[in-house]
Amino acid sequence: MEQQTAGDLLRRAGLRSTTQRRAVLAALQGHPHSTAAEIEARAGIGRGSASGLSRQGLYNVLEDLTRAELIRCIEPAGSPARYELRVGDNHHHLVCRVCGRIEDVDCTVGRAPCLDPVESKGFTVDEAEITWWGVCADCRGSA
């Protein structure tokens, strides 16, 4: 997003460039895998906020941006939905079972889908989402 302004990205995706949408994109900048609550805190959402965005409005913006493929929503088991700006590059995630830390992992194949099901059951498969679970080095070191 650094090379293009948030407004440019929104307009290219066919969305109006509103203060609220720009605030959410800015809140995600440098903060991958953010929950809605974390975005809310960084964007200053709530009564009297500069963005003029309510909590429900935040969820509407997140849905709009996800549908337009400007952000990606991931939902690791046992965790609230998380959002990131890194889209369209076929990457996956590592999740720590202890602290919940999430790290991006580039796909070794490079093209989607990186896995093919044994049986497609009539689906045309265009994506595979992989989540590896384990314990990060920090949590292993403190155990």
C-alpha positions in Angstrom: 0.0 0.0 0.0 3.0 2.3 0.5 3.5 3.0 -3.3 -0.2 3.8 -3.8 -2.4 5.8 -1.5 -5.3 4.2 0.3 -7.6 6.4 -1.8 -6.0 5.1 -5.0 -6.4 1.5 -3.9 -10.1 2.0 -3.0 -10.9 3.7 -6.2 -9.2 1.0 -8.3 -11.2 -1.6 -6.4 -14.4 0.3 -7.3 -15.0 1.5 -3.7 -15.5 5.1 -2.6 -12.5 6.5 -0.8 -14.1 7.3 2.6 -12.4 8.5 5.8 -13.6 5.3 7.4 -12.1 2.9 4.8 -8.8 4.9 4.7 -8.6 4.7 8.6 -9.0 0.9 8.6 -6.4 0.5 5.9 -4.0 2.8 7.8 -4.6 0.9 11.0 -3.6 -2.3 9.2 -0.4 -0.8 7.8 2.5 -2.5 9.6 0.2 -4.6 11.8 -0.5 -7.8 10.0 -3.0 -10.3 11.5 -4.9 -7.7 13.5 -8.2 -8.5 15.1 -11.1 -6.1 14.7 -10.5 -4.9 18.3 -6.9 -4.1 17.6 -8.0 -2.2 14.4 -10.6 -0.4 16.5 -8.0 0.8 19.0 -5.5 1.9 16.4 -8.1 3.7 14.3 -9.6 5.5 17.3 -13.1 4.1 16.6 -16.0 5.1 18.8 -18.0 8.1 19.8 -16.3 11.3 19.0 -13.6 9.7 17.0 -12.0 11.5 14.1 -12.8 8.7 11.7 -16.5 8.9 12.5 -16.6 5.0 12.5 -18.8 3.0 14.8 -18.0 -0.6 15.8 -20.7 -1.8 13.4 -19.3 0.5 10.8 -15.9 -1.1 11.3 -17.3 -4.6 10.6 -19.0 -3.2 7.5 -15.8 -1.7 6.3 -13.8 -4.9 7.0 -16.4 -6.9 5.0 -16.3 -4.4 2.1 -12.4 -4.4 2.0 -12.3 -8.2 2.2 -14.9 -8.6 -0.6 -12.9 -6.1 -2.7 -9.7 -8.2 -2.0 -7.9 -5.2 -0.5 -7.4 -7.1 2.8 -7.5 -10.8 3.7 -9.4 -12.3 6.6 -7.9 -15.4 8.2 -9.7 -17.3 11.0 -7.3 -19.6 12.9 -9.2 -22.1 15.1 -9.8 -20.7 18.6 -8.9 -17.1 17.5 -11.0 -14.2 16.5 -10.9 -13.3 12.8 -7.7 -11.5 11.8 -7.1 -9.1 9.0 -4.0 -8.3 6.9 -3.0 -6.2 3.9 -1.0 -9.0 2.2 -3.3 -10.3 -0.4 -3.1 -12.2 -3.7 0.3 -13.8 -3.2 -0.6 -17.3 -2.1 1.1 -17.2 1.3 0.2 -19.3 4.4 0.5 -19.0 8.2 2.3 -20.4 11.2 0.4 -20.1 14.5 1.9 -20.6 18.0 -0.4 -22.7 20.2 0.9 -21.0 23.3 0.9 -17.2 22.6 -1.1 -17.1 19.4 1.6 -15.3 17.4 1.0 -15.6 13.7 3.7 -15.5 11.0 3.5 -15.4 7.3 5.0 -18.2 5.3 5.6 -17.9 1.6 4.3 -20.8 -0.5 7.0 -22.9 -2.0 5.0 -23.6 -5.1 4.3 -20.0 -5.8 1.0 -20.5 -7.6 -2.5 -21.3 -6.3 -3.6 -23.8 -5.4 -0.4 -25.2 -3.9 -2.2 -28.4 -3.0 -4.7 -30.4 -5.0 -7.4 -32.5 -3.3 -7.4 -36.2 -4.0 -11.0 -35.8 -5.2 -12.5 -32.4 -6.2 -16.1 -33.4 -5.9 -17.0 -31.3 -8.8 -15.3 -28.1 -7.5 -12.9 -26.0 -9.5 -10.2 -25.5 -6.9 -8.4 -22.1 -7.1 -6.9 -21.7 -3.6 -5.7 -23.8 -0.7 -5.2 -22.2 2.7 -2.7 -23.8 4.9 -2.1 -23.2 8.6 0.7 -24.8 10.5 0.4 -25.0 14.2 3.3 -25.3 16.7 5.2 -23.5 19.5 7.2 -20.4 18.6 10.9 -20.0 19.8 10.0 -17.5 22.5 7.4 -19.8 24.1 9.7 -22.8 23.8 12.5 -20.8 25.5 10.3 -19.8 28.4 8.9 -23.3 29.1 
